Amino acid sequence: MDEGMRQKTPGNQSGEKLLNVLEFIILKGEPQRLQDVAGELGMNKSTALRFLKTLVNAGYIDQEAETSRYVATYKICALANKVDLHTELRKIARPYLEQLAKIFGESVNMAVENKMTSVYVDVIRGSSQSLVTVQKIGNAAPMHCTGNGKVLLLNYSDQDLDRLIRVKGLERYTEYTLTTKEELKQELAKIRKRGFAYDEQERELGARCVAFPIYNDKGKVVSGMSVTGPDNRMTDEVIAPKIEEFRRITMEISHKLGYKAFE
């Protein structure tokens, strides 16, 4: 069916009306009464109230206790800032990704954390077909068994790790996957000491990865950048001579994000 001719379902209509209410509140810029929302959007009060309550419960708008009027919160701004950050990060990092791809001759990607998963925000495909179905922009990957995921876990406290394990688990993908908290903590300690992470066939047999963190102005890891290839090509002998250049590249990106390592 042509997109323009597709019939609207009740669910689609409800979603559009909910977004209309949110946009109305944001664009007005000042607290609005229930009757104002309903009147200007052509809804009855009970329908408008239902949408308003949904948005209040989700944290996108707030209801003033004194006037009962509705006003937008900063949650939508926080989400927009994240989009801006990822867009700016990709813009800054893209030339360096291309540089790394030439240095290693393998796939290079960048990932950020979203809801306790590692999400690819940029990918340059190497000649190998390894991980073709996994490493695509927008795809999510587990954090405990990928190079980028592990460097993103450097932000995690012990309590955060407990929550990750409780919510996501430590699924075994191969015989090399780390599946206990103690193993993962030991691995993160090694990463903190040397400054970068490996994925030693932990997500997919035959694939090896090395990843470095990218820091923001507050010293938080905001992204991971990794090189992935077949384990018979991504050997220690191949990686070792290139590791300091990899470190320099990710540190340069971090500096462009405001990171100052020695302050």
Backbone bond lengths (Angstrom), bond angles and torsions (degrees), N, CA, C in turn:
res aa  C-N    CA-C-N  psi(-1)  N-CA   C-N-CA  omega(-1)  CA-C   N-CA-C  phi
1 M - - - 1.465 - - 1.520 109.68 -
2 D 1.331 118.57 136.65 1.456 121.94 178.11 1.522 110.37 -62.34
3 E 1.354 115.86 141.42 1.468 120.37 -175.97 1.523 111.14 -58.27
4 G 1.324 116.19 -40.46 1.452 118.95 -177.68 1.516 113.15 -70.85
5 M 1.349 117.69 -21.18 1.456 121.75 -178.15 1.512 112.59 -97.46
6 R 1.360 116.91 -1.82 1.454 119.61 -175.68 1.527 109.86 -65.44
7 Q 1.304 116.26 133.57 1.455 120.89 -179.80 1.527 109.80 -73.96
8 K 1.297 115.56 143.63 1.454 120.60 177.40 1.524 109.71 -82.75
9 T 1.308 115.58 129.01 1.451 120.12 175.69 1.523 108.84 -87.31
10 P 1.352 117.79 162.19 1.463 119.80 176.65 1.524 112.70 -55.03
11 G 1.342 115.98 -36.32 1.458 119.67 179.62 1.512 111.90 -65.53
12 N 1.359 115.51 -42.35 1.463 119.39 177.80 1.519 111.37 -63.39
13 Q 1.335 116.43 -42.01 1.461 120.96 -179.74 1.519 111.09 -63.71
14 S 1.322 116.65 -40.13 1.462 120.18 179.26 1.520 110.57 -65.11
15 G 1.327 115.38 -41.10 1.458 119.31 178.98 1.513 111.47 -62.87
16 E 1.339 116.76 -41.91 1.459 120.74 179.58 1.527 110.94 -65.18
17 K 1.316 116.13 -40.05 1.468 119.67 179.83 1.529 111.03 -66.37
18 L 1.328 116.03 -38.91 1.464 120.14 177.27 1.523 110.55 -60.69
19 L 1.335 116.22 -44.91 1.469 120.31 178.98 1.525 111.11 -66.96
20 N 1.327 117.30 -34.91 1.465 120.53 176.66 1.521 111.41 -61.48
21 V 1.333 115.33 -40.65 1.474 119.94 178.31 1.522 110.06 -64.33
22 L 1.338 116.61 -45.51 1.459 120.69 -179.80 1.529 110.71 -61.58
23 E 1.323 117.26 -46.35 1.460 121.13 179.54 1.530 111.13 -62.66
24 F 1.323 116.94 -39.80 1.464 121.26 179.60 1.529 110.65 -60.30
25 I 1.326 116.22 -47.28 1.467 120.81 -179.03 1.532 110.52 -63.35
26 I 1.334 116.34 -43.31 1.472 120.25 -178.11 1.527 110.88 -66.62
27 L 1.329 117.46 -46.73 1.459 121.17 -174.78 1.527 112.54 -70.18
28 K 1.324 117.52 -29.09 1.466 119.85 177.93 1.525 110.96 -66.64
29 G 1.342 116.63 -34.86 1.461 120.35 174.26 1.510 115.37 76.02
30 E 1.317 118.18 -3.36 1.469 121.59 177.44 1.520 108.60 -140.89
31 P 1.320 117.61 157.37 1.472 121.07 -176.17 1.533 112.19 -54.63
32 Q 1.337 114.76 139.23 1.459 121.62 -177.27 1.524 111.41 -120.04
33 R 1.346 115.45 143.52 1.462 120.85 175.98 1.531 110.00 -80.81
34 L 1.307 115.78 157.19 1.459 121.30 177.35 1.524 111.09 -55.34
35 Q 1.336 116.28 -45.44 1.464 119.38 -177.77 1.529 111.82 -66.45
36 D 1.351 117.30 -28.59 1.466 119.93 177.05 1.526 110.61 -67.65
37 V 1.346 115.20 -44.53 1.466 120.59 179.81 1.522 110.07 -62.03
38 A 1.338 115.29 -49.79 1.459 120.03 -177.76 1.527 111.58 -62.53
39 G 1.339 116.35 -44.61 1.459 120.64 -176.16 1.516 112.64 -65.58
40 E 1.328 116.66 -46.99 1.466 119.40 -175.52 1.520 112.87 -73.65
41 L 1.322 117.22 -24.73 1.459 120.39 -178.99 1.527 112.41 -99.75
42 G 1.340 115.98 1.23 1.460 119.72 176.99 1.518 113.87 68.65
43 M 1.322 117.23 35.56 1.465 121.71 178.89 1.523 109.30 -113.41
44 N 1.341 116.21 156.67 1.455 117.52 168.90 1.523 108.40 -77.60
45 K 1.314 117.00 161.03 1.468 121.27 -172.59 1.529 112.62 -63.32
46 S 1.318 116.96 -36.37 1.466 119.22 -177.79 1.530 111.20 -66.74
47 T 1.338 116.73 -37.51 1.465 120.57 177.70 1.521 110.68 -68.63
48 A 1.330 116.35 -46.44 1.461 120.35 178.91 1.519 110.85 -60.42
49 L 1.335 116.63 -41.02 1.468 120.55 -179.75 1.524 111.00 -63.73
50 R 1.328 116.85 -38.02 1.472 120.51 179.24 1.525 110.59 -62.99
51 F 1.325 116.69 -43.65 1.468 119.83 178.88 1.528 111.14 -67.71
52 L 1.313 116.65 -39.90 1.462 120.55 179.26 1.531 111.35 -62.78
53 K 1.323 116.61 -42.26 1.461 120.36 178.72 1.534 111.15 -64.17
54 T 1.328 115.90 -38.41 1.472 119.82 177.60 1.524 110.37 -61.26
55 L 1.324 117.08 -44.18 1.462 121.59 -179.47 1.523 111.82 -69.33
56 V 1.317 116.79 -34.72 1.472 120.50 175.71 1.524 109.87 -65.00
57 N 1.332 116.11 -46.65 1.467 120.55 -179.97 1.530 111.76 -62.19
58 A 1.341 116.58 -32.24 1.466 121.22 -179.87 1.527 112.18 -82.89
59 G 1.345 116.30 -9.65 1.455 119.87 176.39 1.518 115.23 88.67
60 Y 1.339 118.04 8.69 1.459 120.47 -178.33 1.527 112.70 -85.55
61 I 1.314 117.01 -26.72 1.463 120.18 173.83 1.524 108.30 -134.58
62 D 1.324 114.48 165.39 1.464 121.02 -179.61 1.520 108.28 -131.44
63 Q 1.336 116.24 154.19 1.461 121.09 177.32 1.519 108.76 -110.64
64 E 1.321 116.21 123.31 1.463 120.62 179.97 1.517 110.39 -67.74
65 A 1.312 115.79 131.36 1.466 120.46 -177.49 1.530 111.29 -66.31
66 E 1.339 117.52 -36.99 1.463 121.18 -175.12 1.523 113.01 -75.43
67 T 1.332 117.44 -38.82 1.468 121.34 -172.58 1.527 114.00 -111.68
68 S 1.347 116.40 -12.67 1.478 122.55 -176.21 1.527 112.10 65.28
69 R 1.330 117.10 13.10 1.456 120.12 178.16 1.532 109.83 -84.50
70 Y 1.327 114.80 160.69 1.462 121.43 -174.69 1.528 110.64 -108.09
71 V 1.317 115.77 137.83 1.458 121.46 -178.36 1.523 109.44 -140.22
72 A 1.327 116.91 147.72 1.469 120.71 -179.62 1.523 110.76 -72.11
73 T 1.338 116.03 145.38 1.464 121.79 174.26 1.532 108.61 -94.52
74 Y 1.334 115.40 -177.00 1.462 119.89 179.96 1.538 112.17 -90.68
75 K 1.329 117.24 6.82 1.462 118.57 -178.26 1.525 111.68 -61.29
76 I 1.319 116.52 -41.29 1.461 119.65 -178.94 1.535 110.50 -65.00
77 C 1.351 115.87 -32.12 1.473 120.17 177.44 1.523 110.36 -67.91
78 A 1.334 115.10 -40.29 1.465 119.25 179.56 1.521 110.75 -61.71
79 L 1.334 116.46 -41.04 1.460 119.95 178.12 1.528 110.71 -66.26
80 A 1.317 116.45 -41.26 1.464 120.13 179.08 1.527 110.88 -63.84
81 N 1.334 116.42 -37.89 1.459 119.96 179.03 1.522 111.30 -63.13
82 K 1.333 116.60 -35.85 1.463 119.77 178.38 1.520 110.80 -66.93
83 V 1.316 116.70 -40.09 1.463 119.95 176.80 1.518 109.50 -62.21
84 D 1.333 116.72 -44.18 1.459 121.04 179.33 1.524 110.97 -61.62
85 L 1.349 116.09 -41.66 1.462 120.20 -179.47 1.517 110.70 -61.75
86 H 1.335 116.80 -46.68 1.458 120.30 -177.57 1.530 111.02 -66.93
87 T 1.349 116.27 -37.01 1.455 119.67 177.47 1.522 110.43 -65.42
88 E 1.329 116.64 -45.47 1.458 121.14 179.76 1.525 110.54 -65.52
89 L 1.322 116.57 -39.93 1.459 121.01 179.25 1.523 110.74 -61.45
90 R 1.319 117.13 -45.58 1.468 121.09 178.55 1.526 110.68 -62.36
91 K 1.327 115.90 -41.60 1.458 120.03 -179.08 1.524 111.29 -62.36
92 I 1.327 116.00 -43.16 1.464 120.91 179.85 1.524 110.77 -68.81
93 A 1.335 115.65 -43.41 1.465 120.42 -169.35 1.523 114.46 -81.73
94 R 1.311 118.06 -22.05 1.474 119.99 -172.19 1.532 113.84 -53.72
95 P 1.337 119.92 -47.36 1.472 118.45 179.24 1.523 112.58 -61.48
96 Y 1.315 116.66 -32.18 1.458 120.19 -179.98 1.534 111.16 -73.86
97 L 1.324 115.98 -34.94 1.463 119.66 174.38 1.527 110.28 -60.60
98 E 1.307 115.07 -44.36 1.472 119.85 179.49 1.533 110.93 -64.47
99 Q 1.317 115.87 -37.36 1.459 120.72 178.08 1.530 111.01 -64.57
100 L 1.326 115.68 -44.61 1.469 120.36 178.87 1.521 111.42 -63.74
101 A 1.329 116.87 -39.32 1.463 120.54 179.07 1.527 110.97 -60.18
102 K 1.341 116.59 -37.32 1.460 120.14 177.66 1.525 111.41 -71.63
103 I 1.332 116.38 -38.21 1.466 120.66 -178.99 1.525 111.43 -64.79
104 F 1.326 115.94 -44.37 1.463 120.41 -175.37 1.526 113.15 -95.20
105 G 1.333 117.04 -27.29 1.452 119.35 -175.10 1.520 112.89 69.71
106 E 1.339 115.63 25.73 1.463 120.85 -178.63 1.534 109.82 -132.17
107 S 1.328 116.19 177.47 1.463 121.03 178.11 1.526 110.58 -67.84
108 V 1.322 115.26 137.73 1.462 121.76 178.63 1.519 108.04 -126.47
109 N 1.324 117.26 137.65 1.454 119.17 179.07 1.514 111.79 -145.86
110 M 1.309 114.41 164.69 1.457 122.24 178.13 1.522 108.13 -129.40
111 A 1.338 116.25 139.13 1.457 120.74 -177.10 1.519 110.53 -137.34
112 V 1.324 115.18 153.15 1.460 122.40 175.06 1.530 107.58 -126.67
113 E 1.316 115.31 166.33 1.468 119.05 178.77 1.512 111.02 -89.09
114 N 1.309 116.92 139.94 1.459 122.94 172.01 1.517 108.25 -147.42
115 K 1.326 115.56 114.88 1.458 121.93 177.45 1.530 111.72 53.74
116 M 1.338 115.28 49.36 1.459 122.43 175.40 1.524 113.10 63.71
117 T 1.323 116.13 28.61 1.462 120.83 171.27 1.531 108.23 -133.94
118 S 1.308 115.89 160.36 1.458 122.63 176.89 1.525 107.92 -96.34
119 V 1.327 116.53 122.21 1.467 121.32 -175.61 1.529 109.91 -115.79
120 Y 1.332 116.66 127.13 1.456 121.30 -179.15 1.528 110.39 -73.14
121 V 1.339 116.20 125.94 1.460 120.30 178.23 1.529 111.80 -110.01
122 D 1.326 117.32 -13.05 1.460 120.45 172.81 1.531 108.72 -158.98
123 V 1.321 116.09 144.14 1.462 121.73 -176.36 1.522 108.89 -144.69
124 I 1.319 115.84 134.28 1.464 121.57 169.32 1.522 106.87 -117.75
125 R 1.302 116.67 118.41 1.456 122.18 -173.60 1.518 111.48 -79.00
126 G 1.319 115.32 132.16 1.454 121.16 174.87 1.514 111.19 -88.92
127 S 1.314 116.62 -173.21 1.463 120.41 -177.39 1.520 112.03 -74.15
128 S 1.339 116.86 -24.39 1.463 119.61 -179.10 1.522 110.63 -74.95
129 Q 1.317 116.12 146.95 1.463 121.25 176.01 1.526 111.52 -89.06
130 S 1.322 116.92 4.00 1.459 121.06 179.20 1.523 110.62 -60.52
131 L 1.310 116.55 133.25 1.461 123.69 175.98 1.524 113.99 62.61
132 V 1.324 117.91 21.42 1.466 120.76 -179.35 1.526 110.56 -58.41
133 T 1.325 118.12 -39.77 1.455 120.84 -176.77 1.516 111.99 -78.72
134 V 1.314 118.20 -14.55 1.455 121.71 -176.57 1.515 111.75 -97.31
135 Q 1.323 116.48 -49.32 1.458 120.60 -174.23 1.524 110.98 -86.41
136 K 1.314 115.43 82.74 1.455 122.82 174.73 1.518 107.76 -132.78
137 I 1.326 116.23 146.25 1.457 119.83 -178.91 1.525 110.21 -56.91
138 G 1.332 115.53 128.82 1.460 121.60 -179.19 1.507 114.25 95.90
139 N 1.338 117.41 -18.55 1.464 120.09 178.28 1.516 110.59 -72.58
140 A 1.330 115.25 147.77 1.459 121.69 179.04 1.519 110.09 -106.25
141 A 1.323 115.54 149.65 1.462 121.60 179.12 1.526 108.90 -137.88
142 P 1.332 117.80 153.60 1.463 120.52 178.20 1.526 110.82 -63.70
143 M 1.316 116.37 152.70 1.454 120.42 -177.05 1.523 112.86 -88.26
144 H 1.319 117.94 -26.71 1.470 120.33 -171.62 1.522 113.38 -81.66
145 C 1.340 117.74 -11.23 1.465 119.11 -173.74 1.521 112.60 -133.01
146 T 1.330 117.43 21.66 1.460 122.03 175.76 1.521 108.66 -129.77
147 G 1.328 116.22 152.15 1.458 119.77 -178.93 1.516 112.48 -61.75
148 N 1.335 116.90 -49.93 1.456 119.98 178.99 1.521 111.61 -63.09
149 G 1.328 116.00 -40.05 1.457 119.45 178.95 1.515 111.96 -59.76
150 K 1.317 116.31 -42.18 1.467 120.01 -178.73 1.522 112.10 -65.41
151 V 1.349 117.93 -41.45 1.464 117.50 179.52 1.525 110.67 -68.82
152 L 1.332 117.68 -31.14 1.463 120.12 174.97 1.522 111.64 -67.91
153 L 1.323 116.83 -28.08 1.469 121.08 177.46 1.526 112.16 -71.53
154 L 1.320 118.25 -9.58 1.463 120.26 176.01 1.526 111.21 -62.81
155 N 1.328 117.12 -20.75 1.472 121.27 176.23 1.523 112.43 -75.76
156 Y 1.314 117.50 -15.29 1.464 121.38 -169.40 1.525 112.60 -82.66
157 S 1.326 114.75 136.83 1.460 121.07 169.57 1.526 108.71 -83.14
158 D 1.315 116.30 174.83 1.464 120.49 177.03 1.528 110.81 -59.67
159 Q 1.333 115.63 -39.15 1.471 119.95 178.87 1.527 110.90 -67.39
160 D 1.341 116.02 -36.81 1.464 119.53 177.47 1.528 111.26 -63.24
161 L 1.336 115.99 -39.69 1.465 119.97 177.93 1.525 110.68 -63.23
162 D 1.330 115.63 -41.21 1.469 119.43 177.64 1.529 110.49 -58.74
163 R 1.324 116.10 -42.35 1.464 120.14 -179.63 1.527 110.71 -67.03
164 L 1.337 116.86 -41.70 1.466 120.61 177.28 1.526 110.32 -57.18
165 I 1.316 115.75 -46.32 1.466 120.20 -178.14 1.525 110.64 -66.05
166 R 1.329 115.72 -39.03 1.463 119.78 -179.56 1.524 111.67 -67.52
167 V 1.319 116.90 -41.58 1.468 121.33 -174.92 1.527 112.35 -85.90
168 K 1.331 116.64 -46.11 1.459 120.98 -173.79 1.525 113.60 -101.05
169 G 1.341 116.02 -28.60 1.456 118.98 -175.39 1.521 111.31 77.53
170 L 1.317 116.24 174.12 1.466 122.37 176.77 1.528 107.40 -121.12
171 E 1.316 114.71 75.10 1.463 120.49 -174.64 1.523 111.46 -64.67
172 R 1.331 115.67 140.54 1.459 121.15 176.62 1.526 109.26 -88.04
173 Y 1.340 116.43 121.56 1.456 122.02 178.64 1.525 111.49 -102.62
174 T 1.324 115.45 -35.12 1.459 120.97 176.72 1.520 108.00 -140.31
175 E 1.318 116.15 178.44 1.460 119.65 178.59 1.527 112.64 -67.72
176 Y 1.345 116.69 -12.27 1.465 120.86 -177.63 1.533 112.93 -99.41
177 T 1.321 118.29 -3.58 1.460 121.59 -177.76 1.528 111.46 -66.02
178 L 1.330 116.17 136.20 1.458 121.45 174.71 1.522 108.14 -79.24
179 T 1.318 116.90 123.68 1.464 119.97 -172.08 1.522 113.82 -124.23
180 T 1.340 118.13 9.50 1.461 120.37 176.06 1.522 109.40 -127.62
181 K 1.318 116.24 155.55 1.457 120.76 179.44 1.523 110.71 -62.05
182 E 1.314 117.30 -40.45 1.461 120.77 -178.15 1.527 111.00 -63.21
183 E 1.330 116.69 -42.99 1.470 120.26 177.12 1.527 110.98 -61.41
184 L 1.323 115.81 -42.75 1.454 120.71 -178.56 1.528 110.90 -66.81
185 K 1.332 117.50 -41.14 1.461 120.85 178.90 1.529 110.84 -63.98
186 Q 1.311 117.18 -40.56 1.463 120.84 177.77 1.531 110.80 -63.70
187 E 1.324 115.96 -39.68 1.461 120.74 178.93 1.530 110.43 -65.29
188 L 1.326 117.68 -43.30 1.458 121.05 -179.93 1.528 111.34 -65.39
189 A 1.327 116.97 -34.06 1.463 120.57 176.21 1.524 110.69 -63.64
190 K 1.327 116.95 -39.75 1.468 121.09 177.40 1.526 110.59 -64.94
191 I 1.329 115.83 -41.06 1.463 120.26 -179.02 1.529 110.50 -64.55
192 R 1.318 117.03 -42.34 1.469 120.63 178.93 1.530 110.59 -62.32
193 K 1.321 116.62 -36.82 1.461 120.82 -177.71 1.527 111.99 -70.83
194 R 1.348 117.00 -45.24 1.469 118.94 -175.65 1.516 112.75 -93.09
195 G 1.356 117.13 -19.44 1.461 120.51 175.41 1.502 116.06 94.69
196 F 1.315 118.54 1.05 1.467 121.07 178.88 1.522 110.01 -153.45
197 A 1.335 115.70 167.99 1.463 121.84 -173.67 1.518 111.51 -121.95
198 Y 1.314 114.38 154.69 1.468 121.98 171.35 1.524 109.61 -116.49
199 D 1.304 115.59 150.91 1.465 123.44 163.21 1.528 104.69 -115.82
200 E 1.315 115.42 106.05 1.470 121.47 -175.31 1.527 110.16 -96.25
201 Q 1.333 115.85 71.15 1.472 122.03 -178.74 1.527 111.43 59.28
202 E 1.311 116.84 31.09 1.465 121.21 -175.31 1.520 113.14 -83.93
203 R 1.323 116.55 -25.02 1.467 120.38 177.24 1.516 111.16 -101.56
204 E 1.338 116.43 -36.89 1.458 120.56 -179.12 1.518 109.50 -146.08
205 L 1.307 115.81 129.33 1.464 120.24 179.12 1.525 110.17 -60.89
206 G 1.339 115.37 136.52 1.450 120.60 178.31 1.507 114.29 89.94
207 A 1.349 117.96 -6.69 1.459 121.58 -178.51 1.526 110.13 -112.19
208 R 1.326 115.71 131.71 1.460 120.72 177.91 1.530 109.11 -124.74
209 C 1.327 115.37 144.88 1.457 120.98 -173.89 1.521 110.23 -138.52
210 V 1.328 116.06 145.63 1.459 122.05 170.52 1.521 107.19 -126.69
211 A 1.352 117.09 135.81 1.468 121.02 -173.54 1.520 111.27 -137.74
212 F 1.328 115.06 143.62 1.456 122.30 175.58 1.525 109.79 -118.10
213 P 1.341 117.52 149.29 1.465 120.53 175.60 1.520 111.94 -81.61
214 I 1.321 115.28 154.14 1.456 123.02 170.89 1.527 106.93 -118.28
215 Y 1.326 116.90 130.22 1.465 122.46 -173.52 1.526 111.30 -108.24
216 N 1.342 115.03 152.85 1.465 119.73 173.52 1.525 110.21 -98.91
217 D 1.314 116.91 -171.76 1.457 121.64 -175.78 1.524 113.15 -66.77
218 K 1.326 117.35 -16.94 1.464 121.23 179.06 1.530 112.08 -96.18
219 G 1.324 116.52 3.42 1.451 120.15 -179.96 1.517 113.91 80.41
220 K 1.318 116.70 13.75 1.465 121.05 178.37 1.520 109.75 -92.03
221 V 1.332 116.04 142.61 1.466 120.35 175.43 1.526 108.06 -73.43
222 V 1.323 116.73 116.43 1.464 120.61 -179.22 1.518 112.29 -103.72
223 S 1.335 115.63 -13.46 1.460 118.97 -177.96 1.515 109.60 -161.67
224 G 1.309 115.11 160.71 1.448 121.71 170.49 1.519 108.86 -120.22
225 M 1.334 116.72 144.59 1.456 121.22 176.01 1.517 107.66 -123.72
226 S 1.315 117.27 128.16 1.460 119.24 -172.99 1.520 112.44 -136.48
227 V 1.321 114.04 158.27 1.459 123.16 173.62 1.527 106.95 -119.06
228 T 1.317 116.51 130.32 1.463 121.49 -176.87 1.523 110.42 -128.47
229 G 1.318 115.74 138.48 1.455 120.61 176.57 1.508 110.88 -162.71
230 P 1.318 117.92 177.93 1.463 121.30 178.40 1.528 110.27 -61.98
231 D 1.313 116.52 143.91 1.467 119.77 -176.35 1.525 112.36 -64.17
232 N 1.330 117.69 -23.45 1.471 118.86 178.82 1.523 112.36 -78.30
233 R 1.358 116.92 -11.40 1.461 121.06 174.12 1.527 111.65 -106.36
234 M 1.320 116.39 -34.88 1.463 121.15 179.69 1.536 109.36 -88.11
235 T 1.309 115.52 62.37 1.465 121.02 -179.44 1.526 110.08 -87.89
236 D 1.334 116.50 164.91 1.466 121.06 176.72 1.521 110.69 -57.44
237 E 1.326 116.37 -37.90 1.462 120.95 -178.68 1.530 111.72 -65.09
238 V 1.322 116.33 -32.80 1.465 120.89 178.64 1.535 110.64 -79.58
239 I 1.324 116.55 -41.50 1.466 120.84 -174.78 1.524 112.29 -73.15
240 A 1.326 117.56 -44.32 1.465 122.08 -171.27 1.527 114.17 -52.12
241 P 1.345 120.63 -47.16 1.467 120.02 -178.26 1.534 113.66 -67.79
242 K 1.340 116.91 -15.13 1.459 121.08 -174.73 1.526 112.70 -106.71
243 I 1.326 116.81 -4.66 1.458 120.13 -170.67 1.529 112.17 -67.22
244 E 1.325 117.96 -38.75 1.467 120.08 -178.81 1.524 111.65 -69.83
245 E 1.331 116.80 -33.65 1.461 119.47 174.93 1.518 110.47 -67.20
246 F 1.317 117.17 -38.67 1.461 122.47 174.89 1.534 109.45 -60.58
247 R 1.326 116.12 -46.33 1.465 120.87 179.53 1.544 110.53 -60.18
248 R 1.327 115.88 -44.18 1.459 120.88 -178.91 1.531 110.95 -61.82
249 I 1.321 115.88 -42.18 1.463 120.78 -178.88 1.521 111.40 -62.71
250 T 1.326 117.27 -48.17 1.470 119.54 -178.63 1.521 111.23 -68.95
251 M 1.325 117.95 -32.19 1.458 120.30 177.00 1.526 110.67 -69.23
252 E 1.320 116.83 -35.47 1.462 120.02 177.62 1.522 110.79 -65.38
253 I 1.330 116.81 -40.78 1.463 120.14 175.35 1.525 109.96 -62.09
254 S 1.331 116.66 -44.59 1.465 121.35 179.10 1.522 110.98 -58.69
255 H 1.320 117.60 -43.23 1.466 121.24 178.58 1.520 110.93 -61.43
256 K 1.329 117.21 -36.00 1.463 120.31 178.58 1.536 111.37 -69.16
257 L 1.329 116.11 -20.64 1.466 121.28 175.87 1.527 111.28 -91.30
258 G 1.331 116.53 4.28 1.463 120.54 176.50 1.509 115.38 98.95
259 Y 1.325 117.69 5.00 1.463 120.78 -177.70 1.516 110.83 -74.80
260 K 1.326 115.59 133.50 1.462 122.53 175.92 1.521 107.37 -128.55
261 A 1.316 115.76 104.11 1.463 121.69 -169.11 1.518 114.09 -63.60
262 F 1.316 117.69 -29.32 1.464 119.15 -170.98 1.511 113.84 -106.53
263 E 1.329 117.29 13.06 1.458 119.46 177.95 1.519 110.84 -94.49
